Amino acid sequence: MSNKIKVVQYGTGKMSIYTMRYVYEKGGEIVGAVDVNPNVIGKDIGEIIGTNNKGVKVVSNTDAEEMLKQTKPDIVVIETMSLISDVEDALILCAKLGINAITTCEEAFFPMNSNPTITKKIDELAKQTGCTITGSGYQDIYWGQLISSIAGSTQRITKIKGSSSYNVEDYGIALAKAHGAGLTLDAFDKEIAAVDKISNEERQKLIENGEYLPSYMWNVNGWLCEKLGLTVKSQTQKTVPQTYKEDIYSETLQMTVKAGDATGMSAIVTTETEEGILIESECIGKVYSKEDIDKNEWTIEGEPSTTIVVNRPNTVELTCATIVNRIPDVINAKAGYVPTEEIGELNYKSKELDKYVK
């Protein structure tokens, strides 16, 4: 392929500033942008990125279909919400038009184990029109490929234990609210924690009905099991509120989180497998105090045991760089809803993106 890869940016919030710039720096071209925020609709994307005007204005989501038909992009980058149900319309639109799509929606990383109904719907439509839909981002490497690579150097595994923390301020209001930031502990218990105070049978029914609210690690554990060839026997989830001793102001929420109220949450997902390997992963997302830092730590217990720690990862930039480096992989992949564990290893793209398209 010798022409520039044409990209449409769907969602022009904090993440898009990096994603769009990275697309340009990798030799791609932004040909359209979509948002629901009236404050950005009509703006040139150059104003959002912080560069000269690019001649591409943000359109409303109601005008997205017409814009996509006119611009005919090679791929759409969707950076909006965290649940597959929230990005369903955008993904369905891409699938209907036969346009490849990649999203940072955390559930979309492996939605087969949390919302199989929507996943199947998108998969069938994408196969009919010949495009690829997938989810990627920070977890693709730091909760996925990195862990499976370490596992590849291990003779015998008994347990995989992971923990990752991140500042919800960096990802926008939808993510902050999904983590219960700003809620009183009573409200957190009713709106967030209560979701998982149910039996396995009740949880499975919610999953089948597309009503379950998974934490990010729920989908990561599913991805890891599929990548490592493990058979899930049972999987449970528990959410715990995070608090701080002092008031903390949240720029994203535009409010002060009172001392003792929820600054966010820790979600622990435990997966038992038929092979006897236990996976226990935790993600901690909250409004940071001055003492907090991003941290990613994983341990594979067995022969030998290995621990890897990444302190202060630039999670926003890493997420966006992962998305952009994945673009040729998605274009080259088979049609349907294809999780990245099927697409293959993610590699650094030293040349323009179009040079990697078959």
SULKA-V653696 format. One record per run of one state. SS is the DSSP state (alpha for helix, beta for strand, coil for the rest). FROM is the first residue (numbers start at 1). TO is the last residue. Records with the same first field share a line. If there is no record, write none. Layout:
SS=FROM-TO / FROM-TO
This chain:
coil=1-5 / 11-13 / 26-28 / 36-43 / 50-56 / 72-74 / 79-83 / 98-99 / 104-105 / 110-110 / 114-115 / 130-131 / 136-137 / 152-155 / 171-172 / 179-184 / 192-192 / 197-199 / 209-215 / 229-231 / 243-247 / 251-254 / 258-263 / 274-277 / 287-294 / 304-305 / 312-314 / 333-335 / 338-339 / 344-352 / 357-358
beta=6-10 / 29-35 / 44-44 / 57-60 / 75-78 / 100-103 / 132-135 / 156-167 / 232-242 / 248-250 / 255-257 / 264-273 / 278-286 / 295-303 / 306-311 / 336-337
alpha=14-25 / 45-49 / 61-71 / 84-97 / 106-109 / 111-113 / 116-129 / 138-151 / 168-170 / 173-178 / 185-191 / 193-196 / 200-208 / 216-228 / 315-332 / 340-343 / 353-356
